Amino acid sequence: MKNNASQIKVLLFAELSEKYGWDEKYLSLDLIEDKKAKSILKHININVAHQSIIVAINKEISSLEATVKDNDEVAFMPIFTGG
């Protein structure tokens, strides 16, 4: 049952999920001071170099400076390299 608070779904992938021990959480958007994707990382205590992470908002690659809205899905993943 959804309450009246604005919320977002936060997903972690690959090494982030392994390191922090979870892959999906729901957060109150009201707890994110400036509503920026980078501030979500700070709020959930994920300490990574911003240049080593990709953010997708609603399944579209975005910027850590992007503003997040109610009911958005915000996914964080490490930059993948391959050969």
C-alpha positions in Angstrom: 0.0 0.0 0.0 1.5 3.3 -1.0 1.4 6.2 1.4 1.1 9.9 0.5 4.9 10.5 0.6 6.7 10.9 -2.7 8.9 7.9 -3.3 11.5 6.6 -5.7 12.8 3.1 -6.5 16.6 2.8 -6.3 18.4 -0.1 -7.9 22.1 -1.1 -7.6 23.8 -3.4 -10.2 26.9 -5.5 -10.4 29.7 -4.7 -8.0 27.6 -2.0 -6.2 24.9 -4.5 -5.3 27.5 -7.0 -4.2 29.5 -4.5 -2.1 26.5 -2.9 -0.4 24.4 -6.1 0.0 21.1 -5.0 -1.7 19.8 -4.4 -5.2 16.5 -2.6 -4.7 15.1 -0.1 -2.2 12.3 2.3 -2.0 13.1 5.8 -0.6 11.1 8.8 0.3 12.0 11.5 -2.2 11.3 14.0 0.6 14.6 12.8 2.3 16.7 13.8 -0.7 17.5 17.5 -0.1 18.0 18.8 -3.7 16.3 15.9 -5.5 19.5 15.2 -7.6 20.7 11.7 -8.5 24.1 12.3 -6.9 22.4 13.2 -3.6 20.7 9.8 -3.6 24.1 8.2 -3.5 25.1 10.3 -0.5 21.8 9.6 1.3 22.2 5.8 0.9 25.9 6.0 1.9 27.4 4.8 -1.3 30.9 6.2 -1.6 32.2 5.9 -5.1 34.0 8.2 -7.5 31.3 9.9 -9.5 33.3 9.4 -12.7 33.2 5.6 -12.2 29.4 5.3 -12.0 26.5 5.4 -14.5 23.0 6.5 -13.5 19.8 5.6 -15.4 16.6 7.3 -14.6 13.5 5.4 -15.8 15.8 3.2 -17.9 17.5 6.0 -19.7 21.2 6.9 -19.1 21.2 10.2 -17.3 23.5 12.6 -15.4 24.2 12.5 -11.7 23.1 16.2 -11.8 19.6 15.1 -13.1 16.6 15.9 -10.9 14.6 13.0 -9.8 10.8 13.1 -9.5 8.2 11.1 -7.6 7.9 7.5 -8.7 11.1 7.6 -10.7 13.3 4.5 -10.9 16.9 5.4 -10.4 19.6 2.8 -11.2 23.2 3.0 -10.3 25.8 0.8 -12.0 29.6 0.8 -12.4 31.1 1.7 -15.8 31.5 -1.5 -17.7 34.5 -2.2 -19.8 35.1 -5.1 -22.1 37.2 -6.4 -24.8 
